Amino acid sequence: MKCPSCGFAESKVIDSRPVTEGNSIRRRRECLACQKRFTTFEVIETVQIIVVKKNGGKELFDKQKLLSGVLKATEKRPVDAVILVDEIEAELQNTLRQEVSSTEIGEMVMHKLKERDEVAYVRFASVYREFKDIDTFLKELNVLKGNE
């Protein structure tokens, strides 16, 4: 790290602390040439995720939009929607892919809800899979129960 006082290219880290959100680090450094101290911030670089919709359209991943849908499915259920959406966002970031299909995101939500709460799973599935009638709904319930 280049010293802001003398321009020397090397310094040592004296102290490191996470910043409040936890996605950046504040470092106190000391120049090895002039011994002046300065502060730097390191921020985690994230990939801008593009969601490819079913109709072929593309839009930026919107965590709030996903959270809204999951909150509707988990209303009055013992599921922390924020944690679930955070997990999905982290998994998407870890793939390092710039484009992901909305279908893939929907399936990730379905999988996580199925593990946590069957009622929330069926609620989300009814919208996500666009259940047209009661027979489609019953078929999904039978799959969930393991009858099919």
C-alpha positions in Angstrom: 0.0 0.0 0.0 1.5 3.3 -1.1 2.1 5.8 1.8 0.1 9.0 1.4 2.9 11.1 3.0 6.1 9.9 1.3 4.8 7.6 -1.5 6.8 4.6 -0.3 5.2 1.4 -1.6 5.5 -0.8 1.5 3.8 -0.6 4.9 2.9 -2.9 7.8 -0.5 -3.5 9.2 -0.8 -2.5 12.8 -4.5 -3.1 13.4 -7.4 -4.7 11.5 -11.1 -4.4 12.3 -14.3 -5.3 10.5 -16.5 -2.4 9.6 -20.1 -2.5 11.0 -21.7 -4.3 8.1 -19.0 -6.9 8.1 -18.3 -6.7 4.4 -15.2 -4.5 4.7 -12.1 -4.2 6.9 -10.5 -1.1 8.3 -6.7 -1.4 8.6 -4.3 0.9 10.4 -0.9 0.9 8.6 2.5 2.3 9.2 4.9 3.3 6.4 8.2 1.4 6.6 10.1 4.4 5.3 8.7 7.5 7.2 6.8 5.7 10.0 3.7 7.8 9.5 0.4 6.0 10.1 -2.6 5.9 7.8 -5.9 4.1 7.5 -7.1 1.9 4.5 -10.4 0.1 3.9 -10.7 -3.2 2.1 -14.0 -4.0 0.6 -15.2 -7.4 -0.6 -15.6 -7.3 -4.4 -19.0 -8.7 -5.4 -20.2 -9.9 -8.8 -23.2 -8.1 -10.4 -25.6 -10.9 -10.9 -27.9 -10.7 -13.9 -31.2 -12.7 -13.6 -32.4 -14.2 -16.9 -36.2 -14.3 -16.7 -38.4 -17.0 -18.2 -39.3 -14.7 -21.1 -35.6 -14.2 -21.9 -35.5 -10.7 -20.4 -32.6 -9.8 -18.1 -32.5 -7.7 -15.0 -30.1 -7.2 -12.1 -30.5 -9.5 -9.1 -32.8 -7.7 -6.6 -32.4 -9.2 -3.1 -35.4 -7.2 -1.9 -37.6 -8.6 -4.6 -36.6 -12.2 -3.6 -37.1 -11.4 0.1 -40.6 -10.1 -0.6 -41.6 -13.3 -2.3 -40.1 -15.5 0.5 -41.7 -13.3 3.2 -45.1 -14.0 1.7 -44.5 -17.7 1.7 -43.1 -17.7 5.3 -45.6 -15.4 6.9 -46.6 -16.7 10.3 -44.2 -19.6 9.9 -41.0 -20.4 11.9 -38.7 -19.6 9.1 -36.3 -16.7 9.0 -36.7 -15.3 5.5 -33.8 -12.9 5.7 -31.4 -15.7 6.6 -32.7 -17.9 3.8 -32.3 -15.1 1.2 -28.9 -14.2 2.5 -27.8 -17.9 2.0 -29.1 -17.8 -1.5 -27.4 -14.6 -2.3 -24.1 -15.9 -0.9 -24.4 -19.1 -2.9 -25.0 -17.1 -6.1 -22.0 -14.9 -5.3 -19.9 -18.0 -4.7 -20.6 -19.4 -8.1 -18.9 -16.3 -9.7 -21.4 -16.6 -12.6 -22.6 -13.3 -13.9 -25.9 -14.7 -15.2 -28.3 -17.0 -13.5 -31.8 -18.0 -14.5 -34.8 -17.1 -12.5 -35.8 -20.8 -12.6 -32.5 -21.7 -10.8 -33.1 -19.1 -8.1 -36.7 -20.4 -7.7 -35.5 -23.9 -7.3 -32.9 -22.8 -4.7 -35.7 -21.2 -2.7 -37.9 -24.3 -3.1 -35.1 -26.6 -1.9 -34.3 -24.5 1.2 -38.0 -24.0 2.1 -38.6 -27.8 1.7 -35.8 -28.4 4.3 -37.2 -25.8 6.7 -41.0 -25.7 6.6 -43.3 -27.7 4.4 -46.2 -25.2 4.6 -43.9 -22.3 3.5 -42.7 -24.6 0.7 -46.2 -25.3 -0.6 -47.1 -21.6 -0.4 -44.1 -20.7 -2.4 -44.6 -23.6 -4.9 -48.2 -22.6 -5.5 -47.0 -19.2 -6.9 -43.7 -20.3 -8.3 -45.1 -23.3 -10.2 -48.3 -21.4 -11.1 -50.7 -24.0 -9.8 -53.8 -23.7 -12.0 -56.2 -25.9 -10.0 -56.6 -28.0 -6.9 -55.4 -31.1 -8.7 -52.0 -29.5 -9.3 -51.9 -28.5 -5.7 -52.8 -32.0 -4.5 -50.2 -33.5 -6.8 -47.5 -31.3 -5.2 -48.7 -32.3 -1.7 -48.5 -36.0 -2.6 -44.9 -35.5 -3.9 -44.1 -33.7 -0.7 -45.6 -36.6 1.4 -43.7 -39.1 -0.7 -46.8 -40.7 -2.3 -45.6 -40.2 -5.8 
